[in-house]
Amino acid sequence: MSTDQTLTFMRHPAPNPVTADVRAGLLRDPGFGRIFTDHMATIRWTQDRGWHDAQIRAREPITLDPAAAVLHYGQEIFEGLKAYTRGDGSIALFRPDQNARRFQASAARMAMPELPESLFLQAVDELVKIDAAWIPGDDGSLYLRPFMFASEPFLGVRPSYEYLFIVIASSVGSYFKGGAKAVTVWLSDRYTRAAEGGTGAVKCGGNYAASLLAQAEAIKHGCDQVVFLDAAQHRWVEELGGMNVFFVFDDGSMLTPPLSGTILPGITRDSIITLARREGRTVREERYAIDQWRADAASGKLREAFACGTAAVVSAIGKIKSAEGEFKIGDGEGGPVTAAIKAKLVGIQRGDVADADGWVRKIG
């Protein structure tokens, strides 16, 4: 696959950008995923021309033919990453090359063209540069959503011959309402997220659409998120609706479900494994049964559990609810290992902790 293609992005600044005072008001409490910047990056792909027509342009509605393939056959993938303002005033991304590579892997699985890594990074950089004023202060960040979908108008079950790649940006604060408190999760015993041989390792809309009924069930029971078990035995913990999960035991070791093809290979997950092992912790990538989770929580062997992902970074799991009852992990408020891992990860992203692995990519 090509990783070094570049294009010249034609700049068409928004004719009526949000004024500075209105933007400042929006950024006081941005929430998550509701406030969007003035611009978007776009690149087209067609079977005869490949990648072309790269633009930075005003964020605006997309015109689609009613027969566009994405509307009928669901050929769509996306990514999520953040731009941060660092202590020295610079703007940086965290491991965006890994997002680019995962985007390629998702495209390959969904029979879509693989966007060169260089173009992915170029599009993200260009958008962040033009909309840098939208990065909130304090703990806020600019959440970037690269996505691609089949745009060819046709009805027929085959890969599309036309695609549109877009990056939009959203000013964000905390992912969970209430900030850093431990979250409560609902154990889904009726629905599964993915099966072996399916698209569980792909960041595609269909996986998330399939999780929404279970997420609605979780909300109905007063929970923040849903945790899924494997599709075959309904026994093994896999991941949350949009995040990977880790367990911390009384001997200091950690465990996370393995990348078996049914869960998303999270970039935050990989970063945590690397950092924890460097500190001398044993990190096992092994299956973990829900009955064992209950037993270890009851005995005190399991001290902490946390979810992780780009949007939420690291969030302690305090309580699990299910049709069979509920149980707490530790005191239900999180723990020191979870807090330390989050602090180190955020510190690297923000420039307050040394970046020993070259994970940070500065913009401009």
N, C-alpha and C positions, 0 to 999 in steps of 0.2 A: 504494500500500500504506500501511497505517496504521503510524505510528512512535511515536505518543504515547499509546497506551492504557495505563492502569494498573489494577491490581486490588489489593484489600486481601488480603494474605497472612495467613491464619489460622495462628497459631503453636500447634503441639502438640509441646512439647519431649519428647525421648526420656525415657521413664520410668526407664530404667536406663542412663544414659550411662557410658562408660568412665571409671574413676576417674583422678584426676590422676597418681598414681604409675604406674599401668599405661600411661597415655598417654605419660608421659615415657620409659618404657622402650622403647616402640614407636618413638618419634621419634629415638632415638639413632642408628639406622641404618635409615631407612625403605625404602631401595631405591626401586623405582618401580612404582606401580600395584598394590600389595598391601595397603596399610594405608588403611582408609577411616574417615571421620569419623562422628559420631553421627547426623547428620541428612541430609535431602534436600529439595529444593524440587520441587513438582509443580504442573502446571496442565493442565487438561483442555480438549479442543476437541471439539465436536460440531457437526454440520451445522446444527442448529436453534438452538443457543445460542452458538456461537462459543467464544471463550476464557473459561473460568470455573473456579471451584473451585481457587483458588490457595492452596497450603498449604506451610508449613515443618513437617516431621514427621520422626519417627524413620526412619532408613534401615532398610529392611526388605525382605523378598522381595516381588515383584510377583505378584499373582494374575492369570493370563491364561486366557481360554477357549482350549481346544485349537484352535479354529477362528480365533483371532485372526489378522487379515490379515498381520501382520508375519511370522508363522511360515511362511506359505505363499508370499507374494509379495514379501517383503523390503523393504517400504516403511519405511525407517529412515534417519535422518541423525544426525550428531553434530558436536560441536565440542570444542576443547581450548584452555584458557587457564589462566593461573596467577595466584595471589595471592601477593604478596611482602611481607615485613616490611622496611620501609626503615630507613635509618640513624637517622631521628628517631622511630622507634617506630610510625609510622603503617603502615597496610596499604593496598596499592595494586594495581590491575590494569593491564595493559599493552595498550592499544588494544582494549578489549573491544567497542567499537562496531563494529570491523571483524569481529570474530567474529559479532556479531549480524547484520550485513549478509550475511556469507557463509552463515550459517545460513538466512537468507531465500532466498538464491540457490539453495542446496541443496534447500530445500523446494519451490521453484518447479519445479526440474528433475525432482523426484520426485513431482510432482502432489500435494503436501501443502500444508496451510494455512501461510501465512507468519506466524510469530510476530512481533508488533510489537517493534521494537528496544527500546523502553522496558520491555516485560515481560521480555525476555531479560536486560537489565541489572538490573532489579529482583530477579529470581529469584536471579541470581548474588550480588548485594549482600547479600540477606537470608541466604543460606546462609553466606557468608563471615563475616558478623557473628556468627551463632550458633555457628559452629565455628572461630572465630579461634584458639583455644588449640591447634588441631591444626597450625598452621603451624610447621614445624621451624625450629630456629635455624641459624646459619652460612649455608651456601649452599642450604639447603632451601627448599621453597615448597609451596603448596597447589595441587595440580593439579585443575582444575575440568572436569568432563565434562558439559556440557549435551547431551541427546539427545532425540529424538522418534521415536515409532513408531506404526504403525497398529494400533489396539486393537480395532476392530470385529470381532465374530465372524461371518465369512461366507466362503463359497467362491465366488469369481467374480473374473474379471480386470477390475477397475475400481478407482479410488481409493477408499480407505476413507472412511467418514463419521464416524469417531471416531479421535481421537489422544490420546496421553499424552506430555506434555513433562516431563522430569525433569532435575534437576541433582544430581549427586553430587560428592563431593570426596575426594581422596586425598592424604595427606601423602607427599611425594616428595623424593628426593635426586637423584643423578646418573642419567640415562637409560641410559647404557652402563656395563656392569660394568667396573671399572678406572678410572673417572673420566675425566680429560681427555686420555688418550692418543689418538693418531691411530687411526682405525678402518680396518679392512680391508673392502672390499666385493667382492661376487661379481657378475660380469657375467652376467645371464641371457640366454642365446641361444635358449632354448626357449619362454619364457613372456613375455607382454606384460601390462602393467597396464591399459591403456585404448586405445581406438581413437577416431578422429574421429567425432563425432556421438554418442558414448557418454556415460558419467558420470565421466570422468576429472577434471573440474573440481569434482566434487561430493564432499563429505565424507560418504560413505555406507559402511555396513559391507560391502556387496558388493565395493567396490574392494579393501578390505583382505583379505577372504576370498580373492579371486582372486590375491592376492600371496603367500599363505602357503606354497604349495607351493614357490615360488621362494625364499622366505625360509628354508624348511627345507633346501633345497639349499645355500643360502649357509652356513648353520650347519654342515652336513655337511662343507663345505670349509674350516671354520675361520674363516669371515667373520662380521662383525658385522651387515652389511646387504646388501641386493641392490640393484643398479642396473638399471633397465629401459630398453630401447630402444623406438623407435616401432613400432607394430603393422604398418605398411605395408611398410617397407623393412628393418626391423631394423638400422638404421644410425645413427639419431640418438639421442643421449642425451636422456632425458626427466627422470626423477627417481628417487630411491631409494624403497624400499617405503613409507616414511612421511615423507620429507623432500625438500625441494628441494635443488638442487646448484649450486655456483658454482665458477668456475675463475679463477685469478689468474695473469697472464702476466708475463714479464720486463720489460715496459715499464710495469708498474703497473696496466694495465687489467684489467677483470674481465668475465666473460661468464656468463650464465645462460640456460638454455633459455627460449624465449618462452611466454607463456600462449596456447596455441593451442586450448585446450579439452580437451586430453588430460592436463594436469597440474593439480595443485591450486594455486590462487592463494594461496600462503602469506603470512601476515601478517608473519612474520619475514623472508621473502624480500623483501617490499615495503619493510620498514624498513631492511634492509641496502642495498638499491639507493638509497634516499633518503639515508642517511648517507654512503655511499661517494661519491655524486655531489656532495654538499655539500663533501666534502673535496677535490674536484677530480679524482677518478678518473673515467675513462671506463668506463661500465658498459654493455655491449652485451647486449641481449636477442635472441639469435640461436641458430639451431640449431648443434649441435656434434657432429660425427661421431665415433664410437668409434675409427675408424682415426686420425683427427686427434688424438684424446686420447692414443693410444699414441705417435704420432710426436712430439707436442709434449712429452710427458714424457721421451722418449728424448733429444731434442735439448736439453732444458733451457729451452725457450721457456715451457713451463708450469711455474711455480714452486710453486703451491699449488692445492689443491682442498679444498672443504669442503661439508658438508651442513648444512642449517639447518631448524629447525622449533620449535614451541613446547616440545615435550618435551625435546629435546636442546639447544636454543638454537643453538649453532654447534659443529660437531665436525669437526676436520681429517680428511681422507681421506689415508691414507698409502700404501695399496697396493690394487691392483685385481687380482683373480684371475679367471680364466676357463678354459674348456676349452682355449683356445689358449695358456695360460701366464699369467704374471703380470708386472706392472711396478709400479715405485715412482714416486711423485711427490716430486721433490726428494730429501731425505734420508729420506723416509718417516715423519717425525716432526711434520709440520705446518710452519707458518711464521709470520713476524711479522705479515703482513697479516691472516691468520685470527685470530691472537691479539688483535690490536688491535681488529678488528671485534667480536669477542665481548666484550672488555672494555668497549667503549663501549656496546654494547647492554645488557649486564648492568648497567652503571653507571647508565644511564637508568632501567632497571626498579627498581633498588635505591635510587635517589635520590642517587647519588654523582656523577652527571654531569647537567648542566643539561638539562632537557626542553624543547628549543626548539620542538617541534611540538605540545605539548599532548597527548602520547600517554598519559600516566599519569593514571589515574582513581583518586583516593583514596576509600576507603570509610570511612564514619562521620565 
